[in-house]
C-alpha cells in the first residue's frame, strides 16, 4: 500500500467547498461514430443540440458556470464551437491543448493539472449524456482531500451497451478495480466524477507505467484507497459513442418529454404522443418555443373564426383545428426542454396566449349557437364556461404545487385545458354547441370548487 499525501485543515475546508468548475474531456477522435459522420464528436447533434452544448447545459443546471475543455482532434473547430456556446449561454470556457491526447483520455485529463485549482471539480466526458441529479449526488457527497468519487450505476439490466461499458468492482463504496474487460464487476461507470487534485497524482503514476487511460489513473488511486463511488442507480445516463447509442439517446430524450406530471388525461394519452412526434422534427429546425406558442394561438383564432361563420362544416372544421392547436401547444415546452431554452418569459407568454385562446374558442362556440338559434341560454352558458376556464387556470399553480408536494412527482387527477379543448372539439364535430358549453361550464366550475376544497383541507392540517 502506498503512502498518501499529508493534508492540512485548510485542504479539508477546500474539499468541502461546492464545485465551481467542470473539466470536459473533448480531445478524442470519436472513431466509432466516424462511419456515420465526419463531424468532430463534440459537434454531433442530438435532437437540435450538439453533444458539447448538452453537456454544458446539464452542468449549468447544477450551478456550474466555469468550464475547462481539453482540445485535441480538430482543435480549432471544437474551440470555435465551444466559444459560441459560451457566448450564447453566458458561461466562461477556457481551453487546454492536450498534448498526447491520442494516447488516451487519461493523458487528456492530465493536461488540465495546472488549471483546475484546489477545490473539487467535476470531470465529465463529451460523449456522455446524464441527468443533472447525478452531478448533484456527487456534490452532496464530496471526496476527501486527495480523493475522487465516481458516479456508478449498479443496474446492469438498464445499461445500454454492456459489452462496451467501463466496469467497476466495488467493496464498501471503494473502487477495487476498473476497466472494460472485468469479468467480476458490480457497477457501470457513468463517466461523471467529482475529483480533487489527487486525480492527477494517479494519472501521473499510471503514465509512468506507460498507461494513459483515465481508468488507469483511477486504478492507481484505488490501490491507495483514494477512489470511491457514489451510487446513482436509477438515474438516466448514456455513453453516446456508436450510431446505435446516438439513436438511443434521441429515443430517450423524446420519451422523457411525456413525463410531465401536470399533464391532464387528454394531454397524456392523446396530445403528448402526437406532439412528441412533431417535436422530433421541429427540434432540428430554427423554430423557437415562443414561435410555436404564437402559432398555436393563431390556429385557435382561426378555429374560432370558422365557428363564427356558421354552418356545420365550418363548426366541425373549427373544432378539429382547435384540437390541432392544443396538440401543437405541447410542442413549445418540449422544444424548450430539448434545447435547454426554457425561460420565465416563455412560460408566461404561453400561459397568456392560452387564456386568450380559451376565451376566443368558447366565444366562437357561443356565437355560433346564438346566431343559429337566438337562445339566450347560450350567452349564459358561454359566460359561465369562460369564467370557469379562467378560474381553472388561475387555481392551477396552487393545486399543482400541493399535489406535487403530496405525491412527490407521481401522476394525479387533473382537469385542465387539455380536457376543455377536447370537449370543444367533440362538441363541434358532433354539432352540439349548446350542450358543449354547458358541459364546459359545469365541469370547469366544479373542478375549481374541488380544488378549493382540496387546498383548504390541506391548509388546515
C-alpha positions, 0 to 999 in steps of 0.5 A: 500500500502506498503512502498518501499525501499529508493534508492540512485543515485548510485542504479539508475546508477546500474539499468541502467547498461546492464545485465551481468548475467542470473539466470536459474531456473533448480531445478524442477522435470519436472513431466509432461514430466516424462511419456515420459522420465526419463531424468532430464528436463534440459537434454531433447533434442530438435532437437540435443540440450538439453533444458539447452544448448538452453537456454544458447545459446539464452542468449549468443546471447544477450551478456550474458556470466555469468550464475547462475543455481539453482540445485535441482532434480538430482543435480549432473547430471544437474551440470555435464551437465551444466559444459560441456556446459560451457566448450564447449561454453566458458561461466562461470556457477556457481551453487546454491543448492536450498534448498526447491526447491520442494516447488516451483520455487519461493523458487528456485529463492530465493536461488540465493539472495546472488549471483546475485549482484546489477545490473539487471539480467535476470531470465529465466526458463529451460523449456522455449524456446524464441527468443533472441529479447525478452531478448533484449526488456527487456534490452532496457527497464530496471526496476527501482531500486527495480523493475522487468519487465516481458516479456508478450505476449498479443496474446492469439490466438498464445499461445500454451497451454492456459489452462496451461499458467501463466496469467497476468492482466495488467493496464498501463504496471503494473502487477495487478495480476498473476497466472494460474487460472485468469479468467480476464487476458490480457497477457501470461507470457513468463517466461523471466524477467529482475529483480533487487534485489527487486525480492527477497524482494517479494519472501521473503514476499510471503514465509512468507505467506507460498507461494513459487511460483515465481508468488507469489513473483511477486504478492507481488511486484505488490501490491507495484507497483514494477512489470511491463511488457514489451510487446513482442507480436509477438515474438516466445516463448514456455513453453516446459513442456508436450510431446505435447509442446516438439513436438511443439517446434521441429515443430517450430524450423524446420519451422523457418529454411525456413525463410531465406530471401536470399533464391532464388525461387528454394531454397524456394519452392523446396530445403528448404522443402526437406532439412528441412526434412533431417535436422530433422534427421541429427540434432540428429546425430554427423554430423557437418555443415562443414561435410555436406558442404564437402559432398555436394561438393563431390556429385557435383564432382561426378555429374560432373564426370558422365557428363564427361563420356558421354552418356545420362544416365550418363548426366541425372544421373549427373544432378539429383545428382547435384540437390541432392547436392544443396538440401543437401547444405541447410542442413549445415546452418540449422544444424548450426542454430539448434545447435547454431554452426554457425561460420565465418569459416563455412560460408566461407568454404561453400561459397568456396566449392560452387564456386568450385562446380559451376565451376566443374558442368558447366565444366562437362556440357561443356565437355560433349557437346564438346566431343559429338559434337566438337562445339566450341560454347560450350567452349564459352558458358561454359566460359561465364556461369562460369564467370557469376556464379562467378560474381553472387556470388561475387555481392551477399553480396552487393545486399543482404545487400541493399535489406535487408536494403530496405525491412527490412527482407521481401522476394525479387527477387533473382537469385542465385545458387539455380536457376543455379543448377536447370537449370543444372539439367533440362538441363541434364535430358532433354539432352540439354547441349548446350542450358543449358549453354547458358541459364546459361550464359545469365541469370547469366550475366544479373542478375549481370548487374541488380544488378549493376544497382540496387546498383548504383541507390541506391548509388546515392540517 
